[in-house]
Amino acid sequence: MTDWTIRRAGLADASPLTACIDEAYSVYAGKGIDLPAVSDGIADEIQNNLVWVAVLEKQIVGGLVLITREDDAVLVNVAVRPSATGSGLGRALVDQAEQEVRALGLGRIGLTTHVKMPENVQLYEHLGWHETGRVGNKVHMEKSLKTGIPE
C-alpha cells in the first residue's frame, strides 16, 4: 500500500492527527509501556514546528513532528496507524524528515525512543541512525546528514 501522500500539516489536521497518534501509540500503551502524552499540543506543533501528515483515502494514517534548531533538528514524533504498518510509511516519513533537514542545510538529526520499543531502535539503525546513549527509559539516537562525511 503506497497510495498515501505526504504533505505539510495545517491547523485543520490537528484533531485527526491527534487521533492518528493516539491510535498508533495505543499498541504500546496496551503493552504497559510508560509513554508521555505524545499527542498533546499538536495544534501548537503545527503552528511552531515542521509537521507532516500522510493521507490515504482522505484519512490521516501517519504523521511526523520535526523541531529545527540552529545546527540540527529533532524528530519528536513519528506515528503510523496500525492499519498502515508494514507499508513503508514509517520509513517514508523518516525520509521526509531527513530531506527537510538536509534542505535546511542542517547536518544532524536526533531523536529519542523508548527502551521497551526495541523494534523502533532496530528500524532506525537499519535506516543509518546510531545510538548515542540511554538515560532511564530513553534511548537517544542520531544520524549525520552531512554529505561526503562518513557517519
Backbone as CSV, one residue per row, in Angstrom:
resi,resn,N_x,N_y,N_z,CA_x,CA_y,CA_z,C_x,C_y,C_z
1,MET,0.850,-1.186,0.000,0.000,0.000,0.000,0.888,1.239,0.000
2,THR,1.013,1.878,-1.130,1.772,3.126,-1.209,0.933,4.206,-1.872
3,ASP,-0.348,4.139,-1.702,-1.233,5.135,-2.295,-1.364,6.380,-1.432
4,TRP,-0.676,6.407,-0.282,-0.743,7.570,0.578,0.113,8.691,0.003
5,THR,-0.209,9.888,0.404,0.608,11.049,0.048,1.036,11.715,1.347
6,ILE,2.195,12.337,1.304,2.714,13.055,2.468,2.699,14.532,2.131
7,ARG,2.122,15.316,3.032,2.043,16.768,2.826,2.213,17.479,4.160
8,ARG,2.528,18.770,4.087,2.629,19.577,5.308,1.267,19.646,5.973
9,ALA,1.271,19.592,7.277,0.031,19.662,8.048,-0.429,21.104,8.193
10,GLY,-1.743,21.273,8.216,-2.354,22.560,8.519,-3.142,22.436,9.807
11,LEU,-3.604,23.547,10.329,-4.337,23.517,11.604,-5.571,22.623,11.548
12,ALA,-6.197,22.507,10.390,-7.370,21.630,10.272,-7.008,20.164,10.487
13,ASP,-5.722,19.843,10.394,-5.268,18.468,10.591,-5.012,18.126,12.054
14,ALA,-5.065,19.093,12.944,-4.675,18.868,14.338,-5.485,17.747,14.993
15,SER,-6.785,17.809,14.899,-7.617,16.797,15.553,-7.450,15.411,14.930
16,PRO,-7.517,15.279,13.587,-7.315,13.941,13.023,-5.895,13.412,13.229
17,LEU,-4.893,14.285,13.257,-3.532,13.828,13.513,-3.400,13.368,14.965
18,THR,-4.033,14.071,15.878,-4.028,13.652,17.284,-4.631,12.255,17.413
19,ALA,-5.753,12.024,16.743,-6.394,10.704,16.785,-5.481,9.637,16.183
20,CYS,-4.794,9.967,15.111,-3.865,9.034,14.470,-2.732,8.676,15.431
21,ILE,-2.157,9.673,16.066,-1.060,9.441,17.009,-1.538,8.585,18.172
22,ASP,-2.706,8.920,18.704,-3.242,8.139,19.824,-3.447,6.680,19.429
23,GLU,-3.966,6.456,18.229,-4.181,5.088,17.772,-2.842,4.369,17.568
24,ALA,-1.875,5.064,16.989,-0.567,4.454,16.749,0.102,4.042,18.055
25,TYR,0.028,4.886,19.059,0.700,4.608,20.325,-0.126,3.724,21.259
26,SER,-1.392,3.495,20.929,-2.223,2.632,21.780,-1.659,1.212,21.824
27,VAL,-0.961,0.810,20.783,-0.330,-0.510,20.744,0.676,-0.626,21.889
28,TYR,1.449,0.446,22.120,2.463,0.426,23.171,1.836,0.571,24.554
29,ALA,0.815,1.395,24.649,0.127,1.545,25.936,-0.476,0.215,26.362
30,GLY,-0.970,-0.544,25.382,-1.529,-1.859,25.669,-0.494,-2.833,26.204
31,LYS,0.781,-2.555,25.936,1.871,-3.395,26.435,2.399,-2.884,27.784
32,GLY,1.764,-1.842,28.318,2.184,-1.301,29.605,3.420,-0.423,29.552
33,ILE,3.758,0.091,28.374,4.931,0.958,28.238,4.554,2.368,28.670
34,ASP,5.331,2.920,29.581,5.050,4.245,30.146,5.527,5.343,29.201
35,LEU,4.590,5.864,28.431,4.896,6.911,27.465,4.338,8.244,27.924
36,PRO,5.008,9.331,27.529,4.418,10.646,27.794,3.186,10.841,26.909
37,ALA,2.451,11.893,27.129,1.275,12.200,26.309,1.758,12.726,24.958
38,VAL,2.057,11.809,24.050,2.720,12.163,22.794,1.856,12.973,21.829
39,SER,0.550,12.956,22.027,-0.306,13.697,21.095,-0.743,15.054,21.644
40,ASP,-0.325,15.392,22.843,-0.700,16.698,23.399,-0.069,17.844,22.606
41,GLY,-0.849,18.885,22.371,-0.315,20.092,21.758,-0.033,20.015,20.267
42,ILE,-0.711,19.150,19.551,-0.436,19.015,18.116,-0.725,20.317,17.359
43,ALA,-1.776,21.034,17.735,-2.050,22.313,17.053,-0.879,23.272,17.227
44,ASP,-0.315,23.335,18.429,0.854,24.185,18.659,2.050,23.701,17.848
45,GLU,2.212,22.384,17.772,3.316,21.838,16.975,3.167,22.258,15.516
46,ILE,1.953,22.182,14.985,1.714,22.566,13.591,2.039,24.040,13.377
47,GLN,1.710,24.879,14.347,1.974,26.313,14.218,3.449,26.655,14.376
48,ASN,4.168,25.915,15.224,5.516,26.326,15.608,6.650,25.476,15.050
49,ASN,6.335,24.318,14.515,7.376,23.408,14.046,7.017,22.869,12.674
50,LEU,7.764,21.896,12.209,7.523,21.288,10.906,6.764,19.988,11.135
51,VAL,5.556,19.938,10.618,4.700,18.771,10.825,4.150,18.337,9.470
52,TRP,4.218,17.020,9.226,3.672,16.447,8.005,2.649,15.394,8.370
53,VAL,1.732,15.170,7.453,0.763,14.093,7.604,0.808,13.233,6.348
54,ALA,0.516,11.945,6.549,0.358,11.017,5.437,-1.128,10.746,5.320
55,VAL,-1.648,10.892,4.118,-3.085,10.777,3.889,-3.348,9.637,2.910
56,LEU,-4.315,8.807,3.259,-4.765,7.714,2.408,-6.284,7.756,2.388
57,GLU,-6.852,7.891,1.203,-8.308,7.942,1.054,-8.935,8.951,2.017
58,LYS,-8.362,10.140,2.064,-8.838,11.269,2.860,-8.716,11.075,4.370
59,GLN,-8.009,10.043,4.801,-7.801,9.806,6.227,-6.316,9.941,6.540
60,ILE,-5.999,10.613,7.652,-4.615,10.709,8.089,-4.211,9.363,8.686
61,VAL,-3.202,8.746,8.066,-2.742,7.434,8.508,-1.340,7.495,9.121
62,GLY,-0.744,8.673,9.129,0.575,8.830,9.731,0.935,10.293,9.834
63,GLY,1.968,10.546,10.603,2.427,11.919,10.742,3.785,11.978,11.405
64,LEU,4.398,13.143,11.305,5.679,13.365,11.962,5.783,14.802,12.420
65,VAL,6.525,14.982,13.516,6.795,16.307,14.067,8.308,16.461,14.125
66,LEU,8.804,17.550,13.550,10.226,17.832,13.480,10.483,19.229,14.038
67,ILE,11.393,19.318,14.977,11.792,20.608,15.534,13.188,20.927,15.026
68,THR,13.344,22.092,14.423,14.662,22.502,13.950,15.275,23.464,14.957
69,ARG,16.588,23.353,15.064,17.345,24.246,15.946,18.445,24.875,15.102
70,GLU,19.333,25.604,15.722,20.356,26.325,14.965,21.230,25.405,14.119
71,ASP,21.700,24.301,14.696,22.642,23.432,13.998,22.113,22.045,13.674
72,ASP,20.937,21.703,14.186,20.433,20.357,13.980,18.916,20.352,14.103
73,ALA,18.352,19.158,14.085,16.906,19.000,14.205,16.624,17.800,15.092
74,VAL,15.417,17.774,15.643,14.987,16.668,16.483,13.683,16.120,15.914
75,LEU,13.686,14.843,15.633,12.490,14.147,15.195,11.723,13.780,16.459
76,VAL,10.699,14.558,16.753,9.978,14.443,18.015,8.971,13.303,17.994
77,ASN,8.351,13.088,16.847,7.299,12.082,16.799,7.148,11.561,15.378
78,VAL,7.058,10.246,15.261,6.667,9.582,14.023,5.581,8.600,14.426
79,ALA,4.444,8.700,13.786,3.324,7.824,14.137,2.677,7.293,12.870
80,VAL,2.353,5.989,12.911,1.667,5.335,11.796,0.528,4.510,12.376
81,ARG,-0.668,4.716,11.849,-1.810,3.914,12.307,-1.499,2.434,12.143
82,PRO,-1.960,1.605,13.074,-1.721,0.162,12.945,-2.172,-0.405,11.597
83,SER,-3.229,0.144,11.023,-3.719,-0.360,9.731,-2.740,-0.084,8.587
84,ALA,-1.798,0.831,8.790,-0.846,1.185,7.736,0.568,0.686,8.036
85,THR,0.771,-0.008,9.147,2.111,-0.513,9.442,2.488,-1.586,8.423
86,GLY,3.776,-1.663,8.148,4.266,-2.626,7.181,4.174,-2.162,5.741
87,SER,3.691,-0.943,5.535,3.509,-0.423,4.175,4.695,0.411,3.693
88,GLY,5.668,0.639,4.564,6.781,1.523,4.219,6.532,2.960,4.594
89,LEU,5.386,3.232,5.192,5.042,4.611,5.533,5.963,5.183,6.605
90,GLY,6.303,4.406,7.623,7.215,4.900,8.660,8.535,5.335,8.055
91,ARG,9.071,4.503,7.195,10.336,4.833,6.526,10.170,6.094,5.671
92,ALA,9.057,6.198,4.947,8.821,7.374,4.099,8.741,8.650,4.945
93,LEU,8.127,8.561,6.109,8.045,9.733,6.989,9.425,10.128,7.508
94,VAL,10.220,9.146,7.906,11.583,9.439,8.365,12.395,10.034,7.218
95,ASP,12.256,9.485,6.012,12.938,10.043,4.843,12.524,11.493,4.607
96,GLN,11.235,11.784,4.780,10.735,13.149,4.615,11.423,14.086,5.599
97,ALA,11.535,13.667,6.842,12.200,14.492,7.857,13.662,14.723,7.489
98,GLU,14.344,13.668,7.078,15.754,13.800,6.718,15.932,14.726,5.512
99,GLN,15.053,14.627,4.526,15.126,15.506,3.353,14.954,16.963,3.760
100,GLU,14.020,17.222,4.657,13.786,18.591,5.116,15.000,19.127,5.858
101,VAL,15.582,18.312,6.703,16.758,18.738,7.461,17.916,19.052,6.514
102,ARG,18.113,18.216,5.517,19.162,18.475,4.509,18.871,19.776,3.758
103,ALA,17.606,19.961,3.353,17.229,21.168,2.596,17.478,22.436,3.410
104,LEU,17.372,22.325,4.724,17.631,23.475,5.599,19.122,23.673,5.848
105,GLY,19.948,22.781,5.329,21.389,22.898,5.497,21.887,22.441,6.857
106,LEU,21.069,21.689,7.566,21.465,21.185,8.878,22.140,19.832,8.708
107,GLY,23.127,19.548,9.530,23.931,18.356,9.336,23.612,17.178,10.225
108,ARG,22.678,17.349,11.165,22.422,16.251,12.095,20.962,16.257,12.507
109,ILE,20.440,15.048,12.721,19.081,14.890,13.215,19.130,13.896,14.381
110,GLY,18.385,14.183,15.416,18.355,13.313,16.579,16.930,12.916,16.926
111,LEU,16.819,11.928,17.795,15.510,11.500,18.280,15.683,10.767,19.596
112,THR,14.588,10.570,20.278,14.554,9.761,21.489,13.413,8.775,21.352
113,THR,13.688,7.508,21.652,12.653,6.492,21.671,12.689,5.803,23.028
114,HIS,11.863,4.828,23.202,11.714,4.160,24.500,12.486,2.850,24.512
115,VAL,13.120,2.562,25.624,13.916,1.346,25.761,13.074,0.084,25.544
116,LYS,11.770,0.158,25.831,10.894,-1.001,25.640,10.284,-1.053,24.237
117,MET,10.880,-0.306,23.312,10.464,-0.320,21.915,11.656,-0.707,21.047
118,PRO,12.196,-1.903,21.252,13.404,-2.284,20.507,13.193,-2.329,18.992
119,GLU,11.954,-2.550,18.563,11.694,-2.547,17.116,11.945,-1.171,16.524
120,ASN,11.707,-0.108,17.295,11.999,1.244,16.817,13.501,1.444,16.679
121,VAL,14.245,1.014,17.704,15.701,1.139,17.661,16.239,0.385,16.446
122,GLN,15.744,-0.817,16.217,16.200,-1.616,15.072,15.876,-0.925,13.744
123,LEU,14.674,-0.366,13.637,14.293,0.338,12.414,15.237,1.512,12.160
124,TYR,15.453,2.331,13.170,16.320,3.497,12.979,17.746,3.075,12.660
125,GLU,18.252,2.030,13.319,19.592,1.546,12.990,19.651,1.075,11.540
126,HIS,18.601,0.412,11.085,18.524,-0.043,9.694,18.556,1.153,8.732
127,LEU,18.027,2.279,9.170,17.973,3.481,8.334,19.214,4.364,8.495
128,GLY,20.239,3.849,9.194,21.502,4.575,9.288,21.692,5.414,10.538
129,TRP,20.791,5.310,11.486,20.922,6.035,12.744,21.808,5.223,13.676
130,HIS,22.376,5.879,14.688,23.116,5.145,15.703,22.754,5.665,17.095
131,GLU,22.841,4.760,18.030,22.505,5.080,19.414,23.625,5.916,20.018
132,THR,23.240,6.973,20.733,24.225,7.845,21.374,24.196,7.735,22.892
133,GLY,23.202,7.059,23.430,23.163,6.878,24.874,21.780,6.512,25.361
134,ARG,21.751,6.090,26.619,20.485,5.740,27.275,20.452,6.422,28.633
135,VAL,19.294,6.979,28.945,19.066,7.587,30.249,17.688,7.148,30.697
136,GLY,17.638,6.393,31.787,16.362,5.876,32.263,15.731,5.001,31.194
137,ASN,14.493,5.345,30.813,13.797,4.552,29.791,13.962,5.128,28.383
138,LYS,14.848,6.094,28.229,15.029,6.758,26.932,16.271,6.259,26.206
139,VAL,16.097,6.040,24.909,17.206,5.690,24.024,17.397,6.870,23.079
140,HIS,18.578,7.480,23.126,18.884,8.625,22.274,19.626,8.136,21.039
141,MET,19.201,8.648,19.883,19.802,8.244,18.614,20.027,9.479,17.756
142,GLU,20.937,9.362,16.804,21.157,10.457,15.867,21.662,9.923,14.540
143,LYS,21.617,10.816,13.570,22.115,10.491,12.234,22.760,11.732,11.653
144,SER,23.959,11.558,11.126,24.632,12.641,10.432,24.069,12.719,9.019
145,LEU,23.764,13.930,8.580,23.208,14.109,7.237,24.146,14.907,6.343
146,LYS,25.363,15.100,6.814,26.347,15.836,6.012,26.808,14.951,4.879
147,THR,26.723,15.465,3.679,27.113,14.671,2.515,28.626,14.591,2.424
148,GLY,29.096,13.432,2.040,30.524,13.236,1.836,31.307,12.995,3.112
149,ILE,30.658,13.022,4.259,31.338,12.801,5.529,30.844,11.499,6.105
150,PRO,31.739,10.550,6.362,31.280,9.280,6.930,30.640,9.481,8.297
151,GLU,29.658,8.641,8.599,28.965,8.750,9.897,29.766,8.083,10.982
